């Protein structure tokens, strides 16, 4: 059995992997492109880049060349060779072996669950900012945060159970909100609402500078975060390959269409921030309301403070977009137990599809239940900044392991599948490995005050090790059960 990849006939990795499992192929190119944008674009990252002044453009360009372009190339190549449901799990399984495949899925799942567990905290914070000072109590209310966590995950469950007949429109809505907010912020680079003929706009500094930034430990740390945290995620839609029409070609095209759009959004939004706010004064926790308040003049007297109103409204709609993004993350994560069940690594119970919707409803329900559990645990740790930072760092460390495995694929696959990665692709994979390793190293450094940086690093690496040992135990138990079943 063979297929064509870039004009080369490729032997299919395994007939079972390409067999239909009853999933509906509801996704097309213009479903995946918006999903790529929703999963990658983080509105707060331009604020971090803006802290470096006009030289921010060099950070973005370096991150795009060192990680983003290699990521798009590796994703496109792997999706054509292995256009199977499960994405990186499948690619890693065939290239590096079943154990590596399982551990890549395990680490992605850990990162996703830890990432979505803060939905109640972030939503309560968004509500408190958008509704004004009288709602400040919301971000400190454990009861409200717990209620939001449970309620929002139940909404996410209801969205995901029927599949992408509904889910893709939720994704489109989240992307539309994100793009509209980004367009508003980018437009402020060229239109200055507060300016008049008598008082023209004067930027605190040049939004873009051709001067080279100073190379310091801090600037390298910033680069790693912009690259790995701000520009990662293009590979995630490949999880839905079995639900995508002409998956190999569609995923390849979606990555290359979305990548330049995302790059332009990031660069122009960072420039917009610098057109109104001094680099040293950029608020890293709230760059959007800060920019809008500066652009619209901050009101005064009895007049309406349009900057404040826009800031509050923007925070609220971005909170809605965040829930849409988390719905997609839950959908992604729920596909991994299903695919692992196909490979008999975990019980086949996870593979059952709903007879009407053709979705893995059992797997979705388990992932939502796990997310609610993690979310409630996170709720009662909201007062401990160090604990919250440890949890966040552990998740990012696991995501780094997942990325390391993905970038290894073009380097080790050889010609086992009758197609060999080219020299440029291998060079890009090496660059991706280097940036990922750099980001993982900086990830164990705390960004909040802690009693001991070494102790903090030990907690992060120790927790990541324990969680991976749990994953290994689950894998070996599953393979032992499979061998025993085969001998009967």
QUIUR-V872714 format. One line per field, one symbol per residue. phi: phi as a letter, one per 40 degrees, with the letter a starting at -180 (. if undefined). burial: + if it has 24 or more other C-alpha atoms within 12 Angstrom, else -. A space follows every 10 residues. Layout:
# QUIUR-V872714
phi: ???
burial: ???
This chain:
# QUIUR-V872714
phi: .bacbggbcb cccadccccc bgcccbcbdc ccdccdcccc cbcccdcccc dcgccdcccc ccccccbccd cccccccccc cbcbdhfddc dccccbhdcc cccccccccc cccccccccc cccccccccc cgdccdcccb ccccccccdc cccccccccc dcgcdbdccc cccdcdcccc cccccccccb bbcccbccbc cbccaccbbc cccccbcccc ccdccccccc bchcccccdc dcbbcfddcc cdccccccdc ccccdccccc ccdccbbcdc bccccacccc ccccccgggi gccccccccc cccccccccc cccccccccc cdcccccccc cdcfcbdcdc ccbccccfbc cccccccccc ccdcccccdc bccbcccccc cccccccccc ddcdccccdc cbcgbcbgab cccccccccc cccccccccc ccccccbbcb cacccccccc cccccccccc dccccccccc cccccccc
burial: ----+----+ -++---++-- +-++++++++ ++++++++++ ++++++++++ ++++++++++ ++++++++++ ++++++++++ ++++++++++ ++++++-+++ ++++++++++ ++++++++++ ++++++++++ +------+++ ++-+++-+++ -++++++-++ ++++-+++++ +++++++++- +++++++++- -+++------ --+-++++-- --+-----++ ++++++++++ ++++++++++ ++++++++++ ++++++++++ ++++++++++ +++++++++- +++--+++++ ++++++++-- -----+++++ ++++++++++ ++++++++++ ++++++++++ +++++++--+ +++----+++ ++++++++++ ++++++++++ ++---+++++ ++++++++++ ++++++++++ +++---+-++ +---++++++ ++++++++++ ++++++---- -----++-++ +-++--++-- ++--+--++- --------
